[in-house]
Amino acid sequence: MKEEVGYGANSLHHLASFSIAPSYLEHTTETIIVTDLYPEKLEGNEPEELEVVPWRLSDINGLLATGECTEARSIAALFMAVEHLKKS
């Protein structure tokens, strides 16, 4: 997180593990929600710096409507985060 988006977190909570094609691919995605963020940047190995675009979880449908967030694992993680935060 510190390398990719420039934040650290004091609290991490594992939400779920899932696969996009369990009988075809062995890759598993771990979904973790972090809270109590603080700014801290570490040097990464990306060829260019990633742009961080803040977006309110209350407007996931607006984000999806932009067409800029289309990766299924990211979308699933967003909805899992919303449900987790509703229970907290």
GIBELFEN-V921987 format. One record per pair of residues at least 12 apart in sequence whose C-alpha atoms are under 10 Angstrom apart, sorted by sequence separation. I is the first residue (numbers start at 1). J is the second residue. If there is no record, write none. Layout:
BEGIN
i->{I I}
j->{J J}
END
This chain:
BEGIN
i->{17 18 63 16 17 18 16 17 15 16 17 60 14 15 16 14 15 16 13 14 15 60 13 14 60 12 13 14 12 13 57 11 12 13 57 60 11 12 9 10 11 12 57 58 9 10 11 57 8 9 10 11 8 9 10 8 9 10 57 7 8 9 7 8 9 6 7 8 9 6 7 8 1 6 7 8 5 6 7 8 5 6 7 2 5 6 2 3 4 5 6 2 3 4 6 1 2 3 4 5 1 2 3 4 1 2 3 4 2 3 4 31 1 3 30 31 5 6 29 33 4 5 29 31 32 33 3 4 5 6 31 3 4 5 30 31 33 34 4 5 29 32 33 31 32 33 31 33 20 33 20 19 18 18 18 17 16 15 16 15 15 15 13}
j->{29 30 75 29 30 31 30 31 30 31 32 75 30 31 32 31 32 33 31 32 33 78 32 33 79 32 33 34 33 34 78 33 34 35 79 82 34 35 33 34 35 36 81 82 34 35 36 82 34 35 36 37 35 36 37 36 37 38 85 36 37 38 37 38 39 37 38 39 40 38 39 40 34 39 40 41 39 40 41 42 40 41 42 38 41 42 39 40 41 42 43 40 41 42 44 40 41 42 43 44 41 42 43 44 42 43 44 45 44 45 46 73 44 46 73 74 49 50 73 77 49 50 74 76 77 78 49 50 51 52 77 50 51 52 77 78 80 81 52 53 77 80 81 80 81 82 81 84 72 85 73 73 73 76 77 77 77 77 80 80 81 84 84}
END
